[in-house]
Amino acid sequence: MEKSVNAIMPGLCARVVVAEGDQVSKGQEVAVINCMKTEIQVNSEYDGVVTKVISKEWDEMQVGDPMVMLEVEE
C-alpha cells in the first residue's frame, strides 16, 4: 500500500534527505521545511520504502502537501 509523508506546516522545502529506494523507519527524518527562518523536520509516520520523492528544494509547501511517497506493508 502506498502512503505519503506530508508537510506539517507551510513554508519552503529546504531539503529532502531520502532518495527513491531508501528504506525508512517510523520517526525517521525524510525532509526539512524552512518556515520563517526556522528549520522543521518532517518525519515518516510509517516503516517503508521510498517510491517517489515529490518535493524539491525551494518548493513552496502547504500543510498536508505530499512530500515523499512510501510503499508500506499492512
Helices and strands as residue ranges (DSSP letters): E 2-6, E 11-16, E 23-24, E 29-35, E 38-43, E 48-53, E 60-61, E 66-71
